[in-house]
Amino acid sequence: MNAYVEAAYLITFGSIGSYTAWILYKSHSVSKLAQELKIDSNSESKS
Amino acid sequence: MKPKKSPVIRVIGFLALIFIGATLVLGLKITPPDAIQGQMVRIIYIHPPLAWVAFLAYGTTAIASGLYLWKRTRARIWDQLSGASAEVGVVFTGLTLVTGSIWGRPTWGVWWTWDPLLTATALLFVLYLGYLALRKLPGDINQRSKRSAIAALIAFIDVPIVQMSVLWWHSLHQKPTVFNPGQPAQIHGIMADTLLIGFIAFTLVWLWLLFTRLGVIKLEEKIELYGLEVALRERRGEVNKDLVETSQDSHSKTSLSTSSKQGPDSQVLVQK
């Protein structure tokens, strides 16, 4: 396999994977905080 | 209380994984090398789909921003959707630039050149980074949303410029291949199928990322509003406390001043 192709695929899927992991981590930590503050995470905000 | 993840989002995530797997297997193992580009052609299965998703994301941001600015349809959801989509768009634009640069090095002999398409894409990346920075500015949430929505609409002007730059100006980048029958270099068979699967895979990834990020943004906003509410309550409580103290102070001062006018005997009475 060509090194350029390998690099392109690795960077693309590595970055998307990292971004996905970050969103999931963020989702987990924000949900935990909402739970501690007793905020209903499923209701719509009316601001 | 975890945000409810809709079954549709779960299905999208599952399908995205299948299509990504198919793109990887077909793109890296099954499709043949190109007669001219050799193995380098394999980047085509990820580079145009990344650019497509970036456009899709910015299109969604522009529509959502327009809906937020229009008084009849104004709702928090449009601002939140706009922010979520722009963030995913920035990630995909960055990857479009990186994969394009990797493809450009062996093809054009340079990692980067100030070609109209490349420059307009780099500008697009910077514009939406600015948009995301604008969203983080402190201040009134509705004021911030309005400013961001206007910025998103201004930034979107660059999207058609990027798309049309290869036709408007002389560019190193090739002209549209798939939907351009006039183009001599065309894509057929398994190579065309893999490219289509790549487009579907990245679109599904975008949808999953968008809705998951949207859920996080909604919750973050609720926490922000809750924090503001608590701060306001505390402030009101302090203000009330201050008011009570001030009124008590002024009352006693008034009594004292009244009593001091009346003489030492009455002061003793008030103090009692």
Boltz contact constraints between the chains, C-beta under 6 A:
constraints:
  - contact:
      token1: [A, 2]
      token2: [B, 39]
      max_distance: 6.0
  - contact:
      token1: [A, 4]
      token2: [B, 102]
      max_distance: 6.0
  - contact:
      token1: [A, 4]
      token2: [B, 106]
      max_distance: 6.0
  - contact:
      token1: [A, 5]
      token2: [B, 39]
      max_distance: 6.0
  - contact:
      token1: [A, 5]
      token2: [B, 42]
      max_distance: 6.0
  - contact:
      token1: [A, 7]
      token2: [B, 102]
      max_distance: 6.0
  - contact:
      token1: [A, 8]
      token2: [B, 43]
      max_distance: 6.0
  - contact:
      token1: [A, 8]
      token2: [B, 99]
      max_distance: 6.0
  - contact:
      token1: [A, 8]
      token2: [B, 102]
      max_distance: 6.0
  - contact:
      token1: [A, 11]
      token2: [B, 98]
      max_distance: 6.0
  - contact:
      token1: [A, 12]
      token2: [B, 46]
      max_distance: 6.0
  - contact:
      token1: [A, 12]
      token2: [B, 95]
      max_distance: 6.0
  - contact:
      token1: [A, 15]
      token2: [B, 95]
      max_distance: 6.0
  - contact:
      token1: [A, 19]
      token2: [B, 91]
      max_distance: 6.0
  - contact:
      token1: [A, 23]
      token2: [B, 212]
      max_distance: 6.0
  - contact:
      token1: [A, 23]
      token2: [B, 213]
      max_distance: 6.0
  - contact:
      token1: [A, 26]
      token2: [B, 216]
      max_distance: 6.0
  - contact:
      token1: [A, 27]
      token2: [B, 216]
      max_distance: 6.0
  - contact:
      token1: [A, 30]
      token2: [B, 216]
      max_distance: 6.0
  - contact:
      token1: [A, 30]
      token2: [B, 219]
      max_distance: 6.0
  - contact:
      token1: [A, 30]
      token2: [B, 220]
      max_distance: 6.0
  - contact:
      token1: [A, 31]
      token2: [B, 2]
      max_distance: 6.0
  - contact:
      token1: [A, 34]
      token2: [B, 219]
      max_distance: 6.0
  - contact:
      token1: [A, 35]
      token2: [B, 1]
      max_distance: 6.0
  - contact:
      token1: [A, 37]
      token2: [B, 226]
      max_distance: 6.0
  - contact:
      token1: [A, 39]
      token2: [B, 222]
      max_distance: 6.0
  - contact:
      token1: [A, 39]
      token2: [B, 226]
      max_distance: 6.0
  - contact:
      token1: [A, 41]
      token2: [B, 1]
      max_distance: 6.0
  - contact:
      token1: [A, 41]
      token2: [B, 3]
      max_distance: 6.0
  - contact:
      token1: [A, 41]
      token2: [B, 219]
      max_distance: 6.0
  - contact:
      token1: [A, 42]
      token2: [B, 4]
      max_distance: 6.0
  - contact:
      token1: [A, 45]
      token2: [B, 76]
      max_distance: 6.0
  - contact:
      token1: [A, 45]
      token2: [B, 221]
      max_distance: 6.0
  - contact:
      token1: [A, 45]
      token2: [B, 222]
      max_distance: 6.0
  - contact:
      token1: [A, 47]
      token2: [B, 76]
      max_distance: 6.0
  - contact:
      token1: [A, 47]
      token2: [B, 225]
      max_distance: 6.0
